[in-house]
Amino acid sequence: MIRVGSILLTIGVLVAAVALPAGAGIPGGDGSALAPLRLAGVDQPLAWLVPAAIGYVLGSIPFGLLLTRLAGLGDIRAVGSGNIGATNVLRTGRKGLAALTLLLDALKGTAAVLLGYAVGARFGFAIDASLVAGLAAFLGHLFPVWLGFKGGKGVATYIGVMAGLAWPGALVFCAVWLATAVATRYSSASALAASALTPVALLGLGHRPEALLALLMSLLLVWKHEANIRRLLKGEEPRIGART
């Protein structure tokens, strides 16, 4: 059983860790709290660990599972594909709940990127920290510790991470996903097509670090869709909106 209190407590501790250095300079009133901190060698690993930890904890919140339980629908993992994402929530027939799952799964990726940027800015590596936090959020969704490291497939969180890092990437992903979904009505095929084209589009637009991160996330997303790919090849993949 998921312990929601444990998730919230962990998030609170991490947010407090971020806020503490910023407040340290306030009593002096000299604006030093806004300047990047100089780190000793022993502090540098911690500076990288904080955005990674924040991203992972946010990404690991299983909104699909939490929302369906709160709605009295039981364990979403016992429905359809057993996935905790929005597509499987839609198979319960609750479109509003599926939309909320999609939104929250995306927002946790965006929030991780923004918080990672804020932490990194304190230590002088804002962009790198936002990339680390975004990847950690994606990994947290795929491998949440609260669920025995058995999470979702990462589509919504991928979009959220891209929205925070390079919004054109999120637009490309959504546009390709929608076009493929209209043409095929397969959520998995839509996600695979979008994840294949997004890194290429970002690279073409000059977002090289974000393109490399998108490529890594795309490879992980394809791997998580291995069973879907087999069903697509056999003609056994359920279409969007199919109830189980």
C-alpha positions, 0 to 999 in steps of 0.5 A, spaced: 500 500 500 502 506 498 503 511 504 501 518 501 504 521 508 511 518 506 511 521 499 509 528 502 514 528 508 519 526 503 518 532 498 517 537 504 524 535 507 527 536 500 524 543 499 526 545 505 533 543 503 533 547 497 530 553 501 535 553 507 541 556 503 537 561 500 534 564 507 541 563 510 543 570 507 537 574 509 539 576 516 545 580 513 540 584 508 546 585 503 543 580 498 548 575 499 543 570 499 542 571 491 549 570 489 551 563 487 554 559 493 562 557 493 562 550 494 568 546 497 569 539 494 566 535 499 559 539 497 559 538 490 556 531 490 551 534 494 549 540 490 548 535 484 544 530 489 539 535 491 536 536 484 536 529 482 533 527 489 527 532 488 526 530 481 526 523 483 521 524 488 516 528 484 517 523 478 515 517 483 508 520 485 503 515 482 498 520 480 494 515 476 494 510 482 492 515 487 487 518 483 483 512 482 483 509 489 481 516 491 475 515 486 473 508 489 475 505 483 480 500 486 487 498 484 488 501 477 494 496 476 488 490 476 485 494 470 487 493 462 494 493 461 496 494 469 499 501 467 498 507 472 498 512 466 493 516 463 491 511 458 490 506 462 486 510 467 481 512 461 480 504 460 476 505 467 471 510 463 473 516 467 475 521 462 476 526 467 480 522 471 484 520 465 485 527 463 487 529 471 492 524 471 495 526 464 496 533 467 499 531 474 504 526 471 506 532 466 506 537 471 510 533 476 516 533 470 515 541 469 516 542 477 522 538 477 525 542 472 523 548 475 526 546 482 532 543 479 533 550 476 532 554 482 537 549 486 542 549 480 542 557 480 544 557 488 550 553 486 552 556 479 549 550 474 542 552 473 541 549 466 545 542 468 541 542 474 535 542 471 537 537 466 539 532 471 532 534 475 528 532 469 531 526 467 530 524 475 523 525 474 522 521 468 526 515 472 522 516 478 515 515 474 518 509 470 521 506 477 518 509 483 520 506 489 513 506 493 511 501 487 517 496 488 520 500 482 514 498 477 511 505 474 508 508 468 511 508 461 513 516 462 509 519 456 506 525 460 512 526 464 516 526 458 512 532 455 512 535 462 520 535 462 520 538 455 515 543 457 520 545 462 526 545 459 525 547 451 517 548 450 518 547 442 520 539 444 513 539 448 509 542 442 513 537 437 511 531 441 504 533 442 503 534 435 506 528 433 502 524 438 495 527 436 496 526 429 498 519 430 493 518 435 488 521 430 490 516 424 491 510 428 487 510 435 493 507 438 496 511 444 502 506 444 504 508 437 503 515 438 508 515 443 513 511 439 512 516 433 513 522 438 519 520 442 522 518 435 521 525 432 522 529 438 530 529 439 531 530 432 526 536 432 530 539 438 537 538 435 534 541 428 532 547 433 539 548 436 537 545 443 543 540 443 543 538 451 535 538 451 536 533 444 540 529 448 536 528 454 530 527 449 534 521 446 535 518 452 528 518 455 526 516 448 530 510 448 527 508 455 520 510 453 521 505 447 524 500 452 518 500 456 513 500 450 516 493 448 510 489 450 506 494 446 510 493 440 509 486 440 502 487 441 502 492 435 505 487 431 500 482 432 494 486 431 492 485 438 494 492 441 487 495 444 485 502 441 485 509 445 478 509 449 477 501 449 474 499 456 477 493 459 
